[in-house]
Amino acid sequence: MSGTRGGIGRVLAMGIALALALLLALAGEARAGKYAVAQCGWYAGADADWADTTGGVKFRPETFCVPPPGADPFAGTHVSNFTREGQGTVSGNRFGRWRWLAPGGTVITALRGSWAHALRDGMQHRIGGVDWAGGFTPVLVAAAIEPALAEFAIGFPNGALAVEDRLLCARAESSWCSIDLGSWSGVRALTFTLEDRYPPAVGIGGDLVAGGWRRGGQTAVVWGSDYGAGLRFGETVIDGARVGLTEFPCSKALIGGEWRATLMRPCSTELAVSQPLATASFSDGRHLAHTCVADFSGSVACTADHPVLIDNNPPAHPRSPALSGGEGWRRSNDFDLAWTNPDQGPASPIAGAGWRVTGPGGYDSGAQFAAGRDLAKLADLAVPASGAYVLQLWLRDEAGNEAPASALAVPLRFDDRPPAVAFAGTEGGAPPAQVAAAVEDPLAGPAAGQISYRRADSERWLELPTKLVPAAAGRANLLAPVPELGPGAYLFRAEGSDAAGNTATTTLRADGTRMEVRVAAPVVAPKAKTRLFARLGRASRSGGNSLTVPFAAAASLRGRLTAADGAGLAGRMLRVVSRPSRGALVAATATAVRTGERGGFELSLPAGPSRQVSVVFAGEDGLEPASRHSLDLRVRSGVSLEATPTALATGETVTLSGQVEDRAAPIPRRGKLVAIQYREEETGRWRPVLVIRGDHDGSFRARYRFRYVSGSAAIRLRATALAEERWPYAPGSSPPVTVRVGS
């Protein structure tokens, strides 16, 4: 008996230590819960161990608790102790027993069931509890032959560590009981009531609480531990709504409308499960999630609320998409797109933009993605070849939501191929009244053109008033009247341009022959010679063959048409042609002006890029033609400059920024070349400080540190837009700014 009590004491000591450790780990106060355990009945087995204090020679166990399926659940069921036949006697205070042990963290508070026995010569049937000190206290005691089952119900107010059912020789250790006739004891249909004194512990993990924005199906990892009955349920809750529930495996049976355990510890004490969760039913924004676990006794533990960011809806389309330079055709394969992002409200921020380009021949770039929080532009996009393409643009948020199927469409039109130009007609025949040239461009389409002519023995081309008449798709005709031609051979030239700015020039017909018209010399009276004088000027100031004016300034053309003797020729029609410098976006213009009473004329030249101006008198009424060519009107570039700050110490840095005006001319692809200059007071000359290139929109920005200024100095700076190929303006400077530098 002492050895038995020692073993029970060691078990109790371990249980107490574990209970204390669990108490220290729990965040809340202990709260008891109760649960029932069914034994040997209702198809439940016996979760008990058997022992014989005689060393296994005087007593034997016998159990039958689970009848075949479909049979009466109590038919023949029992948990019994028997004395062994032929053993004679058993010493006093010796017993065979069944023990039901309460799991750690629990105690047994009640037991009900049925018992029966046949007890002879001092043998007793005892049922009682084992306390925390390891002592056994019998509650039920029988010493008679009562083979009929009788129900019983007992309680353990202080809680029992275990319940034992003993078949005992109830005499002093120095005495004995006869077992020749045999004694036995049995119980069945037992229901234990256990009190679980410690709540479970719980934790949450998984994708749901891993941080960042979440969408669609997510996973919550619920883990828990319980020191007593074990874990029965685990659930995950978002904003008070259950989104995941897991019932853990437990040994239990539904008896009388309630779940009873079929093992003393029916459930596992440590579990971790992954719960798939759907977030689509929650609004976009911040939510709170937690998990709870419940043990078999009904005690519940929950985690603190964890913030969860949910977004299941793709962003709205980009607003106000705008291509730099517009959506028309262009000859540079460079597209910059900007837009305004929609307000995301409580949803996740914009994380970037998705796009794909589709076009001729089944071209498809495939879906591309440019990352960047609140990204609102795509720069330096290009298409594989000339043609009309479509850029599909959509947004992606930080949760990964996007809607490519409903993307915004932006046209990308690129054409770097010059149009095909050819004169109509065939070689020979009389001079036509009208000359025609076909312009064909299947992409951007014909946009403008000019027909010119010259004598075969001259190098100077004369422009004809030309009209562009649309024909079929991608085709147009240039039409120009043939002027009255004097005797001789004349060559014609056609220039055509498309909507992208590509140009082509030809002097050939479609059949490959040269566009030439021959006029036989008529027998006519000789014409009087004429003289044409012209010069450029500005306001009241006279210029000459060349004139340079500021940006956006107008100029004037003045001159006089006279006969050979100097007499003015009044009322004569002159034609003034202005041809913009290379790189300008405006076309050449032709203006008619009539001479005054003394043969004089004056014409205002509007603001614009640099240009070549020519004046032609075609001749009439016996007067020979006359012309004045190569009048050079140069326009300075427009540029501004700002300095920040305008006062600083030696060694500090000034920021220089400004803008190059781009009226009627595109900024070069690499940016406009700008020189920052300072005025050298000793010589009065402007010296370069640095040379930079601006952005595509003409803006520029630079920083300069004044390292070697001693004392104080007022330094005058200006920005000069330098001359470049295809830049139709002369060098022009900004108004100077003064920066004061002092040590």
C-alpha positions, 0 to 999 in steps of 0.5 A, a space after each residue: 500500500 505504501 508503494 502504491 501511495 508513493 507512485 500516486 504521490 509522484 504523479 501528483 507532484 508532476 501534475 502540480 508542477 505542470 499546472 503551475 507552469 501552465 498558470 504562469 503562461 496563461 494571460 487571464 485568470 483560471 476559470 473552471 469548466 465541467 465535462 462528463 465522461 461515459 464509461 463501459 456502456 453506450 458502446 464506450 470502453 473503459 479508460 482505466 488501468 488495473 492493478 493487483 497488490 498481491 503481485 497478480 496472483 490473487 486477483 484477475 480483471 475482466 472487462 466487456 464494454 463494447 457490444 457488437 454494432 446494433 446490439 443492446 449497448 449495455 448487453 453484458 457490459 461490465 468492468 470487474 475484479 475477480 479473485 483467482 480460483 484455487 488460491 486459498 486465501 488473500 492477506 488482509 488489506 490486499 486488493 485488486 482495483 480499477 483506476 480512472 485517473 483524472 487528466 492533469 489540470 482536472 479533478 473528478 467531482 462526481 460519479 454515477 453508474 451501476 454496481 454489483 458484487 458477490 462478496 464472501 468471507 470478509 471481502 468488500 467492494 469499495 468505490 472511492 476517490 484518490 486525493 492530492 496526497 495520494 490517499 484513497 477514501 472509500 465513498 461506497 462500501 459493500 460486503 454482501 452478495 448482491 449480483 443484481 445491478 444497483 444504481 449509485 451516485 456519489 460526489 467528491 466535493 474537494 475533487 479527486 485525482 482518481 477514482 478506484 473500484 476495489 475488490 478488497 480483503 477488509 481485514 488487518 494485514 496480519 489476517 486473511 480472507 478465504 477466496 476458495 468460494 470466489 468473490 467478485 465486484 463489477 461496475 458499468 454505465 459509469 458517468 464521471 463528472 470532471 472539473 477542468 480548472 484551467 482555460 486553454 492557451 491560443 495563438 494565431 498566425 498564417 497569411 491573414 495576420 502576416 501584414 500587408 493587404 489581403 484579398 481572396 482566399 486567405 489562411 489563418 493558422 490557429 494553434 492552441 494548447 490545453 492542460 486538461 480535457 484537451 481542445 475541442 473547437 477553434 474558430 477565427 473571427 473578423 469584425 465579430 463574424 465567424 469566418 473559420 471553424 474547426 472541430 478538433 478530433 475528440 473521443 465522444 458520444 452523443 448520450 441523452 442529447 449531450 456530448 459526453 467524452 469516452 476517454 478521461 482526456 477526450 481531446 488532444 492537448 496541443 493542436 495547430 490547424 490551418 483554416 482557409 478563409 474567404 475575405 470577399 464578403 468584407 468591405 475594403 479597408 481595415 478590419 479586426 481578426 482574432 481566434 478562439 479555442 474551446 476545450 471539452 469543458 467549454 472553457 474558451 480563450 481568445 487572442 487579442 484583435 489583430 488588424 487585417 487590411 482587406 481589399 478585393 476590388 480592383 482600382 478604377 480606371 486611370 483618369 484623364 490619360 494624356 499622351 505627351 504631344 497628343 494622340 496624333 501620328 508622330 515620326 518619333 518612336 517615343 511615347 510618354 503617357 500620364 494620367 490621374 489615379 482614382 481616389 482609393 478611399 479606404 482600399 489599398 494604395 495604387 502599387 503600379 500600372 499594368 499595360 500591353 500593346 497590340 497592333 498590326 499583324 497580331 502583335 501583342 506585347 503581352 501584359 507588362 507591369 511597372 511598379 511604383 506607389 501612386 505611379 501616374 506615368 509611363 515614359 519612353 514607350 515604343 512600338 516595334 514598327 510603324 503602324 497604329 497600335 493600342 495601349 491597354 492601361 490598367 491599375 494594380 493595387 497593393 493587394 494585387 487586384 487588377 482588371 486587365 479585361 476592362 483596361 483603358 485604351 490609348 492609341 499609339 500612332 507611329 509612322 517613320 515612313 515617307 509618303 510615295 509621291 509621283 507626278 501624273 501624266 505621260 511624257 510629251 504633249 502640249 503644256 498642261 493647264 494644271 499639274 498633278 502629283 499623287 501622294 500616297 501614305 497608308 498610315 498617317 495619311 497625306 497632310 500637305 504638299 507643294 509643287 514647284 518648278 524651274 527652268 532647266 537651265 536654272 537652279 532656283 525653284 519657284 513654288 506654285 499655289 498648290 492644293 491638297 485634294 483628298 482621294 481614296 483612303 491614304 491617298 491625295 492629289 497635289 494640284 497646281 496651275 501651270 503658270 504662263 511659261 516662256 519658251 524653254 524646258 521646265 522641270 517640276 518638283 513635288 514635295 509631300 508630307 504626311 500627318 506624322 511630319 515625314 516628307 518626300 520629294 520627286 521630279 518623276 512621273 509614276 512611269 519613271 520619266 522626268 516631269 518636264 514641260 517644253 515650251 516653244 519660243 513664240 514670236 513675240 515683241 520683246 518685253 521691257 525690263 523690270 527691277 525689283 528691290 526688297 529689304 527686311 525691317 522691323 517697326 520703323 527701323 530698316 534692315 537689309 538682306 538679312 535681319 535678326 529679331 527677338 523671339 515672338 517679334 514681327 518684321 516687315 518687308 518693304 520694296 519697290 518694282 521699277 522699270 529699267 529707267 527707274 520709274 515705279 510700276 504701280 498696280 502690279 501683283 507680286 508674290 511673297 513666299 516665306 519658307 520656314 527654316 528646317 525643323 519648323 512645324 509650320 508650312 511655307 506660305 505664299 502671299 500676294 501684294 500689289 504695288 502702290 502708286 510709285 511701285 512701292 509695296 510693304 508686307 507685315 511678316 508675323 511672329 514665327 520661326 526663322 525663314 527665307 523670304 523671296 519676292 517674285 514679279 511674274 511679268 505682265 503687259 510687256 514687262 519682264 519678270 523680276 525677283 528678289 531671293 534669299 532674304 534671311 529673317 532670323 528669329 532668336 530663340 526664346 528662353 527664360 532663367 531663374 536663380 534660387 537663391 539670388 544671394 549666397 555665400 562662397 562655396 554654396 550652390 545656386 539652382 538655375 532653371 528655366 524654359 526654352 519656348 517651342 512655338 512652331 518647333 518641337 524640342 529636340 528628342 535629346 532635349 534643347 542645348 542651353 548654355 549658362 553664361 556669366 558676364 565678364 566685367 573686364 571685357 564686357 563679354 559673356 563667358 560660358 559656365 556650363 552647357 546642359 540639355 533640357 527635358 522634352 518639354 523645353 524645361 531645364 535645371 542645373 546647379 552651380 557651386 561658387 567655389 572661388 569667389 573672394 570677397 563679395 561679387 554681383 555676378 550676372 548670369 543668362 541662359 542662351 539657347 544654342 543653335 542646333 540642327 533642325 532647330 529653326 531659331 537663331 541663338 537667343 538669350 534670356 534677360 540676365 539675372 544677378 546673383 550676389 556671392 559673398 564670403 
